[in-house]
Amino acid sequence: MENNLVDWKRVGIFIAFAFGTAWLVALVLYLTGGLTPTPYTLIMLGGGYMSAPALAHILTRLVTREGWQGLYLRPNIKKGWVYWLICWVSPALFAFAGMAVFFALFPQYYDPTFSAVTKLMEQSAAAAAGQTLPAMNPWIIVLSQTLTALLVAPILNAIPILGEEFGWRAYLQPKLMPLGGKKAMLVMGVVWGLWHAPIIAMGHNYGTEYLGAPWLGILTMTWFTFILGTFIGWAALRADSVWPAVIGHGAINGIAGIYVFFTQGSPNLVLGPSLAGIIGSWAIAVVALIIFLKRDALKPYEGV
C-alpha cells in the first residue's frame, strides 16, 4: 500500500492530543514532587497520564467529525479467544524467562534468601500494631503474588490500561496500517516510547542513577514499546479487537514488579531483571521479532 493512504491529518491531531495531555500531566507531577509513591501520584498517572491516548481518540473523532465507526471495542471472544489466552499467560513466562537469563549473567544480584519478602512481612507485622503474625515460607508469598499478577492483575488493570489501548491499538494502529504491518509497528513503537519520555526522565521503570540517564532509558523504553507493541498489536489484529491488547498490557504491568522479590543490591534496570530492561525483555523480543519477520503475520486492517 502507498503511504499517502494514511490519514496523516488525523494521525497528527491524535498524537498532538495524546502527547499534549500526557506531557502536561507529567509537568504537573514534576512541579509537585515527581514520581513520589503517593496516592496523588498514582491518580495522576492512572487517571491523567494513562488516559491521555483514549481522550485523544475521542477528541480526534470529535474535532475531525470522523464519526464513531470502527471503535474496535467488540470483544470477539469466539473468534479471538486464543489471543486473549496468549496475552493473558505469556507475560508471566516472559518475566521469568527474562529474570532467569539476567541472573545467570549477573548472579551477584540474585537473592536466594528473599530478603525483600522478609522485609515486606516485617512491615506488615509493624502495620498490624505489634501483633504476632504467623511464620510463613517466603516462597508462599512469592507464589501468591505471582498468581495474583497472573490471574487478577489483567482484570484489575483493564480500565486504566484501556485508557492507553483505546488510543494506541484501537485508533492509531488502524490509521497506520496502510503503511503495511511492519512499518506501522515501527512507527507505533517509536511514538509509544517517546510518549513515555517525561516519566522515564523522572525515574519511571529505570530510576535515574544509570549511565546515560535519561536518554538511554528513553531509548530502552522505545525498544520495549516496539517489541511489546508488536506482540499485543498482532494479537489485536488477529482477534479483530482491542481487548487482547488490553489484557496483555495489563498482565505485563501486573507481573513487571515481581523481580523485586528475587533481587538484591542495585542492578542496572536498563538491563534487567525488570521486564522492561534490555535483557529482561529478551523473550518478548524473540516472540515479537518472529511475528515481525513472519510473512503476513501483520496484515493491514481491511477497510481502513
N, C-alpha and C positions, 0 to 999 in steps of 0.2 A: 504494500500500500504506500501511497505517496504521503510525505509529511504534511502537505498542505491540506489533507483531510482532517487534521487535528484542529479543533476549535480553540485556537490559541488565545482568543479574547477571553473566553470563559475560563480557560486554564489560568490565565494571568490574574483574572479577578479573584478566582478561588484562592490562589496562592497568596495574593495580597491580603485577603481576609484572614486566611489561616495563620500566616506569619504575623500580621499586624496585631491580631488579638492575642496570640500566644506570647509574642515578644513584649507586648505591653504588660501582660501579667508577670512575665519574668522581670521586667523593670521594677514593678511594684515590689516584688519579692526581694530583689536586690537592695532596694532602698529601705526595706523594713526588716533586714536581718539575714537575707539569703535563705538557704535551704535548711534552716534550723528545724529539727524534728519536733514540730508543734502541730496541734490541730489546725491552726490557721494556715500553716504551710501545706498541709495535706488537702485542705479545702481549696486553696488557691491552685494547687497543681491538678487535683482531680476535677474540680468544678470549673476552673478557669482555663488553665493551660491545655489539658487533655480534651476539653470540649470544643476547642477552637476550630478544628477541622470540620466537625459536624455543623457548627454555627456557620462556617464558611460555605459549606454545601448549601445550606438553606438560604443564606443571603445571596449567594451567586444565582440561584434559581429565581429568587425574587427580583433582583436587580436586572437580570437579563431576560426576564419573562420566559424562562425556559419551560415552565410547566413542571408537573410532578410525575411524569412517566419515568420508568426505569430507575426506581429508587433502590432496587437490589435488596430489599428487606424481606422478601419471601423466604422462609426457611428452607423450602425444597428438601425436607428431610428424606423423603422417599427416594429422591434422585441422588442426593448427595450425602447420605448418612455416613458413608465410608470416609469422606473427607472431614466430616465433623469428628469422627473417631480418631483419625490420624492426627488432627490438630490438637485433640484433647490429650492424647497419650504421649506423642512424640517429644514435647518439651522436657518432660522429666528424663527421658532417655538421653536427650541432647545434653541436659545439665550434668548428669552423672558421667557421661562419656567425656565431656569437657574437663570435669574435675579429675577424672582418672588420668588423663594424659598430662594435665598440668602438674599434679602431684608426683607423677612418675618423673617428670623433668625437673621439678623443684621440690624434692621430698622434705626439705627443711621447713616448708610451710604446712605440711600435713600434721594435724594434731590427733594422735591416736587416743588421747585421754579425754577428748571432747570437753575441754575446759570451758568453752563458750556455753555449753549446755549446763555445766555445773554452776557457772556464774548466773545463768538465767534462773536456775532453780533456787539459788541463794537469794536473788532479787525477789522471787515470788514468795519466799518464806518471810522476807522482810516486809513485803507488802501485806502479808497476812497478819501483821501486828504481832510478830513473835510466835505465832502458832507453829507447832512442830508439824512439818509436812512429811509424809511417808517417803522413805528412801526409794529411789526409782533408778533403774538402769538407764543411763544416758541414751542407749540405743533405742529405747522405747520412745523417748522424746523425739529423737531424730526421725524414727519411723512414723510417728503420729503426725509430725509436721510435714513430712513428705507426702503422706496420704491425704492430708488436708489440702496441700498445694495441688495435688494431682486430681482429687475428686471434687473439691469445693471451690477452690480459687477461680476456675474458669466461669463458674456461675456468679460468684460474688463480684468478680471483676467485669462482668458483661456490660453493665450500664456505663461505668466510666470509660471502658475500652471502646464502647460504641461511639463515644464522643470523638475518638480518633478514626475508627474504621469506617464510620458513616461518611467521613470525609475522604480518607485515603483510598480505601478499596471500593467504596460504593459510588464515588464521584470522580476523583482524579484518575484512578486506574482506567475506568472505561473511556474517559476522554483521551487518554494517551495511547490506547490500544491500536488506533490506526497506524502508529509508528511501527507496529509489529511487537510481539510479546517481549523480545529481548531488549529492544531499545526502551520500551515502556518501563520494564523493571529497573533498568539502569537509571532512568530519569526519576522514577519513583524513589529509588534508594537514595539518590543524592538530595532530592527535595526533603524527604522524611528525615534524613540525617541532619541536614542544615537547620531544619525546623527545631531540632533539639539543641542547637548550638548554645543558646544563652544558659540553659540549665546545666549543660555539660561544663561550661566555663565556671559555673558556680559550684561544681563538685559532684553533680549527679552521676552515678554509675562508677566513676573512676577517682573521685576525690580531686584534690588539687596539688598533691605533693608527688608529682611524677615528672620525669624528664620530658620536655616538650609541651607541658601544660600551657594553655588548654587545647592547643591546636592538634596535638597528637590524639587527644581524647575525642575531639570533634571528628577527626579523620577516622578513628577506630569506630566511632558510633555510626558514621556513614557507611562503613563496610558492613557493620552489623545490620543496619536497616536495609541494606541491599539484599543480604542473604536471607534475613527473616522475611522481608517484604516479598522476595521471590517465592519463598515457601508458602506463606499464607495467601499471597496473591494467586498462586497456582491453585490452591485449594478453593479459593473463592470463584475462580474461573470454572473449575471442574464442577462445583456444586451449583453454579449459577446463583450464588447468594453471598452476602457479606458475612453471614453468621459463622461459617468455619474460620474465617479470619479473626472474628471477634473471640471465638473460643480459643484459637491458637495463641493469639496475642495475650489474652487473659491468663492462659496457662503458663506462658513464658514469664509474665510478671509475677505469677504466684510462686513459681519454683526458683526464680532468679536468685533469691537471697539464701537458699539452702546451703550454699557453700560456706557460710559463716560458721556453721556447726563443725565443720571439718578443718578449719583454718586456724593457724597460729602465726604470730608475727605480723608483718606488714608487707604482703606481696604487692607487686605492681598490678593493679586491677586492669590496666590496659591489656595485660597479657592474660590474666586469669587469677584465680579459678572461677571468677564470675562468668556467667553465661554470655555476658556482653564483651568479654575480653577476646583477644585475637586467638589465643589457644583455647580458651573456654568455649568458644563458638565453633570449633573445628567440625563438629558433627553436623550442625546446621549448614555450615558452608559446603560440606560434601554433598548433602541432600539437595541444597539449593543449586549448586553448580551442575549436578546431574539433571535437574529439572531445566535449568537454563540452557544446557547444551543439547538436550534431547529434542529431536525434531518434532515439531507440532505439539510439544507439551504446553506451550504458552500461546494457544491460539487466540487471535483477537476476538473481542465480542462481536457478535453479529448485530447488525442494525445500528451501530454507533458511528 
